Amino acid sequence: MNVLMLYPKFSDENFWNTSRSNRLFFTRTGMMPPLGLLTVASYLPEDFQVRLIDRNLGDESEEDWDWADVVFLSLMVVQQADYRVCIRNARDRGKPIALGGPFTHAMPEVAAADADWVCYGEAEDIMEELVDDLRMGRKGKHYQGGNKTDMKRVRAPRYHLVRRINEYISMAIQFSRGCPFRCEFCDIIEIYGRVPRTKTPGQIFAELGDLKALGFRGYVFLVDDNFIGNKKNAKSLLKELAVWNRENGYPFRFYTEASLNLADDTELVEAMARANFFFVFIGIETPDPKLLKTTLKLQNLSGNPLEKLRKIREYGIHITAGFIVGFDGEERDVFEAQRSFIRASGIGVAMLGLLVAIPHTQLSRRLKKEGRLLNRIWDGQQTTDGINFIPKGEMTKREYLQRYSNLVKEVFEPKAYFERILPALLTIRSRAPLRAHYQVWRIHLPAFVRIMYHLGVKSKATRFSFWKVFLRIARKNPAAIEAFGWDCLYFHHLSQHGDYIEREISRYLAAPSPDDVLDEAVGLSTVLEPAIGLRPSPDLVA
C-alpha cells in the first residue's frame, strides 16, 4: 500500500512561522519537519511504501497523487486553512484519508466528517488496528489512542523520509509527553495527561545518531511541552547528553520549552548548560500573582520572576517567553504591567497572545458552564483571533483588541526591542565549550552576515539600534552574539507580524463577525446562568 503523508502549510502571518526570515538569512525554508508523521511512519509495515510531503517546503505533484493509495494528515488547528486544501485535493481524486494530531482533539466533529480513519490522542497503540483496517478497506473507523503510551517503547521517527533535511533550520525530537501542572487554558494536559512519561537516553541518542548520519548539523528542538515535567529523568538524560555531545564533536545545539520553576533547581539549569542547550521558551503569561492564581498557573507564583530569568541566563541559556492578556479579573492597567515587565525582563522574543478558550480544556468547560463561551470557530491564531468568550473584568473585547494591538506595536518597535535585549544579553554567561561555539559559527556565520547586512545596513529603521547593541556585545560579552543573532532573526519576523496584527485587528473591528460580542463584559460579582446561544445573558454589564 502506498501512503502519501501530507503536512499542511502554516500561514506566513503566524507568530511561530519564521519561514520568511529563514529564507532571507539562512537560505532555508522550513522550521522543522513533521515529527508526528515521521513517528507514525515507523509503525507501518515493510510492504507499506511512504512518501512524506511537507507542504511548507513545496506542494506534492500529480505523480504523488497518482501513486497514493491513502493519504495521512497530521496537523494543529493553526494549519486548518491549508488542511482544507489537502482534504479537497484528496476528495477530488478519490483518495481515502487517515487523520491525526492535536487538531482531532480540538475539532473532533470536523475530523470525523472529513476523514475515513481518525485517531484521537496518541497513535502508537492503535497503529496495528489501523493497519489491519487499511488492508481490509474498513472505513469510518475512529481510534482512541489515549495518553498513556509507554515512551520507552516508542519507535524512532523515520527521519530518512525527509527529502531535503538541510532545508530546515532545526530538527525535532521528543523526550517526554505530559505535564504535571494544571494551567486552566492549556490543552496539553488534556491530550497528553498530567503524568510526564519519558524516553530513555538510549532512545534519544539513537535518534540524534540518525540525524547526524543523514548529514544534519545545527539546532535541535526538544518538542516537549515541558521538558522538566519529570526532573529526575531530565537530569539523567542531560548528564549523558553532555557526554554524547563531547564524544560526537558537538553536532547539535538544543532548545526546548520548560516551566519557570526551572530556575529553582540549580543542578538542572547547570545540566542543561553542560548538555549544550542554547535557549528555552518559558510560559510566563502574566507577572500578576492574582491572575496566575485565577488561571491555576501556580508554579509561577514563588519567588521573583525577574531574578529567575537572570539566574537562567547566568548559566548561558537564552530565554524566549509567552505572555497572555484576557484573564478573568484583569484591570485596564494590565497592558502597562505587561509592557513594563517585558521591558524589565530583557526578553526580545515575547509571544504576546490573546487568551483563547481552546476547545475541550478546563477553561472552555468553565466558560461554557458560566454562559460566557462564544461558539465561534477558532483559527488557531492567538495573536489575532482570541478572547472567544465574554470577558470578566473592566474591559470589553473591543477594548482588549484595541489595547492589545497597541501593546504589540510598542513591544516590537525597533528602538524598544533592541534597548531591552541589551542588558539581558550582557548577563548571559555561556558554559558551552569553545568547540561547540565553533560548530555553530562554522554552519551559521553566513546567516549572521546576512543579518548584519539587512538589519545593520539596508534597514534605516533598525540600523542605529542594531549596531549599538552588536558593538556593545562584541566588546563586553561576545559569547552572547549567537543569542543576539537569534533575537535579530525573530525581530525581522515579529516586526512584520506586529504590523499584520495591527492591520487585522483594525479590519476586524471595522466589520466584526455578526455573531461576536464586542461591547459587553461581565462584572466581577456577576453570576451567570448557562447561555443557550451566542448572545450574552441579560446579567452582562457594559
N, C-alpha and C positions, 0 to 999 in steps of 0.2 A: 504494500500500500504506500502511496506517495503522499506525504504530509507537507503542505505548504504552511509554514509558520509566518504570520504577519504581525509586526509590531507597529501600531498606528502612530502617526506623527503627533508631535506636540506643536501647538501653535507657536510662532515666533514671539507673540506677546504673552509670555508666561514668565513668572519670576524665575523659575528654575531652568528655563531653556536658554542657555547662553550660546546657542549654535552660531549666531551672527558674529559674536565676539570670538568664538573659537576659530571660525573660518578666517577672520581678519588677522588674528595674532598667531594662532597655532597652525593655520592652514589645515585644520582638521574639522570635520563637520559634527561628529557625534559626541554626546556627553559620555555615555556608557552603553554597552549592549544590553538587550533584554534578558536579565538573569533568570526570570521565571520561566520563559520559554526554553532557554538553554538547559535548565534543570529538568523540565518536563521531558525534553528530548532524550535525556539519559535513561528514561523509563520505557522507551519504545523498543520493541524487539528488533532483531537484526534485519528481518525482512521488511521493516518499515523504512522507507527512504525519506530523508528530511531535507528540506531547504528552508533556510531562515532568511527572511527579508525584513530588515529594519527600514521602514518607510521614511525615517528621519534622514537616512543616507541616500535613498533613491527608491523609486517605485519598482514593483515587480513587473515582469514582462508578460506578454501574451503567451510566450512559450512556458513560463512558470504556471500560468493558469491552465493551459492545456495539459501539462504534466500532472497537476494536482488531482488527487482523489478526494481529499478532505482538507479543510482549512482550519488551522488552530489560531486562535486570537487570545491574547492576554493583555490587559490594559488597566489603567487607572481612569478615574472619572474625567480628569482633565484632558484625556485623549479622545473623548467621545465624538468630537466633530469628525475627525478622520476615521474613527471607528465606523461611523455611519457609511462612509465611502467604502470601506472594506466590506461591510455587510452587503451593500448594494452590488458591489462588483461580484461577490461570491454568488448571490442570488441570481443575478443576471446570467451567470454561467452555469447555474445548476449545481454548484458545489456545496456539499453539506458543511456545517460549521460546528466546531467544538470551542467552547468559550470558558475562560477562567480569569483569575486576577482579582484585585480589590474592587473592580467595577461590579462584579457579580454580587458582592456584599452590599454595596451602596444602592444598586438598582436591580434587585433580583427579578422584578416583574419584566423589566426591559430585556434582561438577559434571557429569560425563559421564552419570550416572544421571538427573539432574534436567532437563537441557536438550536441546533439539533441535540447537542450534548452540552450540559452546563455543570461546571464544578464550582461549588460554594466552599470556601475555605481552602485548606492546604490540599495539594493534589497528590502527594506521594502515595498515600494509602489507598487511593481509588484508581490508580493507573491500570492495574491488572484488569479490573472490571471494565474500565473504559476501553481498553484494547480489545477485550472479548466482544464488546458491543459494536465496536468499529468493524471488526471482522465479520460479524453476523449482520451488520446493517440495521441494528436495532436503534432507531432514532427516538427522540423525545425523552431521553433519559437525563435525570438530574442526580448529582452525586454530592453528598455531604462529607467533605474531607475533614471537617473539624479543625481543631487547633492543638492537637496533642501528638503530632508526628515526632517520633524519636529521631532527633537530629543526628545522633551518632550513626544512624543507618541511611541517612540521605546520600544519594549518589552525587558524584561530582558533575557539575554542568559540562555540557559538550561544547567547550569553547571553540573547538576546531570548526564549528558550523559558522562562526563569524567570518564572513568573506574577506573583509578588509579591516583587520584588527587594529591597525595603526591609523585608521580614520577616526578613532575615538581618543578623546583627551584623557580618559581614565577607564579602568576596568572595574568590575563589580564582583565582590564575593560576599557571602553571608556566613556569619559565625553563629548568630543566635536569632531566635524568634521569641516574642513575648516581652512584656514589660511589667514590673511588679507594682507600678503606681496606678492611680485611678483617675487621671485627669478627665473631667466630665466631657470635654469636647472631643476626645480622642477616639478614633475608630480602630487604632492598632490593638488595643486590649480587647476589643470586640472580635476582631479577626483572628488574632494570634494568642489571646489569653494573657493572664497575668502571672503565669509561671514561666520565667525565661528558660528556654531549652537551648543547648549549645552543641556545636560540633566539637570534635576532638582537635587538638593541634595538628595531629597527623593528617586529618582531612583537609585542613586549611593549607598545609604545606603541599599536599598533593595538587590542590587547585592552583596555588601560586606557581608550582613547578610546571603545570600545563601552560599557564600564561607565559612564563619565561621561555619555555620551549617553542612557543608559537611566535616568539620574537617581540613581544610587547615589553616595553620598559617605561617607567614613569609612575603616575599616580594610580593607586588602587583604593576604591571606596568600599569600606565595610558597611554594607547597606543596613545593618541592624538599626532598628528604630531607637534602641537604647543599648549601646554596646556594653555598658556596665550594669545591665539589669541583673546579671549574675556576676558579682565582683570576683568571687573566688575563681571561677572558670576563666574569666577575662584575664586575671593576673597570671594564671597558669599558661594561657596562650601567649601573653606578652613576653613572659620570661623566655619561652622557647623561640618566639618570633625574633627576638633580638639576636639570638644565636644563628637562626636560619638566615637572617639578613646578612650578617657578617660573613658567614660561610659561602653565601651566594653572590657576594660582591655588591650588595645594596641595589638590586634592580628596581625596587619599588619604594615609593613614599606613600604613606597611608593617611586616610582621613575617615571620619565616621561621625555618628550622632551620639550624644550622651546627655544625661541629665546634669543639672548644675551641681548636684552633690558629688560629682567627680572631684571637685576641689577639696572636699572634706577628707579625702583619702590620699595622703602624700605618696604612699607606696604605689598606688595605682597610677597617679599622674606621672611619677618618675618612670614607671614601667612603660607607659605609652611613649614617653620621650625616647627611652632607650630602644624601643622597638621601631623607631623611625616614623612615628606619627607626626604629621605636619600640621593638621588643624582639626578642629572638632566643631560641629554645629550643636548649639545648645538652645533648648526652648526656654527662654526667659519669660516671655509672654507679657508680663507687667511687673513693675517694681513695687506695686501696691500690695501689701500683705493682705488687706481686706479682700481684694479681688482674687488673690491667689486662693484664699480660703473658699471663696464663692465657687471657683471652678475646680476645687479639690486638687490643686497642684501644690500639695503640702510639702513636697520635697524641696521646694524653693524658699521655704519660709525661714529656715535657720540661717543666721549669720548675715554678713554684709555682702550682697551680690557683687559689688564693685571690687571688694577685696578678693573674692573668689576668682573673678576673672583675672585679676593681677597675678594671683598665685599660679594659675594655669599657664599664663604667658611666661612666667619666670622659669618654667620648665621647657620653654621653646615651642609651645603649642599655640598656634594662631587660633583665633576664635571668630566664628560667624554665629548668628543667633536669630531666633524668631521672636516677634512681638505681635500682640493681638490687641485690638480695641473692639469693644462691643459687649463686655461682660456686664451682667446684672449689677446695678448699683453704681455704675460709673457716673462721675460728675463731669461738668464741662472742662475742668482743669486737667482731665486725663491726658489730653493731647499735649499740653505743655509738660506734664510729668513724663510722658514718653519721650518727648523731644529732649528734655534735659537729661534724662537717664542715658539715652543713646549717645548724646554728645559726651557725657562724662565717661561712658563705658569704653570709648575708643573703637567701637565696633563699626566697621565700614559696611560690611555685607549684613545689613539689618533687614530681615524679611518682615516687613510691616504688613500685616494681614487684617482683614475684617473677620470677626468671629462668624463662623458658619456652623449651623446645627447639621452636621453630616448625618445622613440617614442611618438609623439603627445604632445610635450612640446614646449614652446616658442623657446627654443634653437634648437631643431631639425627642426622646421619650418624655422628658420632664416638660419641655415646652409644649408638646402636643397635649399633655395632661392639663397644663395651665391654659390651654386655648390660645397660645401665642405663636404657634408654629404656622408658617405660611406654606401652602402646598405648591411651592414653586420649584421647578426643576433646577437643580444647581449644576453649573457647567464646570465645576472643579476649580474655578479661579477665585482664590481667597483675596486677591488684590482688587478685583472689580466686581465680583458677584458674591457679596457676603451679607450678613445680617438678614437671613431668611426667616425672620421672626419679628414680633413686636418688641422693641427694646423696653427694658425696665430700668428707669432712672430719669435723669434730667433731659435727655436728648431724644429726639425723633430720629428715624432712619435718615431722613433728608439731611438733618444737621450732621449726623455721623458721616455721611458720604462727603459732604462739603468740607468738613474739618479734616477728615482723613486724607482727602485729595491734597489739601494744603500742606499737611504734615509730610506726606511722601515727597512733594516737590521740594520742601525745605531740606529734608534729610539727604536727598540725593543731589542737591545743588553743589557744583564743583568745589567752591571755596569751603563750604561747611563740611563736605565729605573728607577732603584732604586734610583739613585742620584737625578733625577729630581722630583720624587714624594715626597721626604722627606720634603723639605721646604713647599710645598703645604699642606701636611698632618698636619704639625705643626701649620698651620694657621686656621684649622677647629675648630670652637667653637660650639660644639653641644648644641642645645636648647631643645633636647628631654629629657623628664623626666627619672629618673632612672628606673622606671618600664618598659618603652619602651625598654631601653637598656637590661634590664634583660630578656625580652621576646625574643629578638634577640639571645642573648647568650645561653639561655635555649635550643633553637632549633638548633643553628648552631655552638656551641662550638666544637662538634666532627669534623665538617668540617675544622675549623681553626686548630685543632690539626693535621689533615692530611696535611694541607698546610704547617705547620711548619716542619713536617717530610720530605715531598717531596722537598720543596724549601730550607729548612734550614738545613737539614741533608743529604738527599740522593743525591741531585744535587750539584756537585762540582762547576758548573758554577755559581750558584746563592747563595751558602751557605754564603759567607762572606757578600755580599751585603744585603741579607735578614736580617741577624742578626744585622747588623749595623743600618738598618732603624728600625727594630722592637724594639730593645732595646732603641733607642732614643725616639721613640713614646711612648713606655710603660712608660718611665720615665717623659717625658715632656708633653705629651698630650694623655693619654690613651683613651679618647673619640674617637680618630681617628683610633683606631685599627680595627673597623669594615670596615672603608673605605680602610685601608691598606689591609685587607683580600680580599676585592673586587678587588683591583688592582692586588693582587697576583693571584687570580683566572684568571683574564684576561691575566696577563703576561704569565702564563703557556700555555694558548691558543694562544696568539698572537705571542709568540716566535716561535711556531711551524708553525703558519700561515705565518710568515715572511719568514721562510725557504722555505715554499711552493711557495710563491710569487717569490723568487729568482730562484728557480728551473723552475717554469712555464714560467717566462719571458725569461730565458736563452734558454729554449727549443723552445719557440715560435720564438725568434729572429734567432735561428739556422735554422728553417724551417718555415718561416711565411706563412700565408694563401696567395695563389696567387692573391686574389682579394683585398689585403690590400695595403696601400700606406705608406711605412715606411720612405722614404728618401726625402720627399718634404715638403715644408712649404710655406705658403702664407706670402709675405711681408706685413707689416702693412699698406702700402699705396696702395696695390694691390686691384683692383676692379675686381670681378669675374662675369662672366655670368653663369647662372644655367647650371650645367653639366648634361648630359643625362645619362651617365653610371657611373661606379665606378671610372674610371680614372680621374685624375685632369685636370683642364683647362690648356691650354698652358701658361697662365699667371703665373702659380705657379713657385716659385723660390726656389732653394735648400738653 
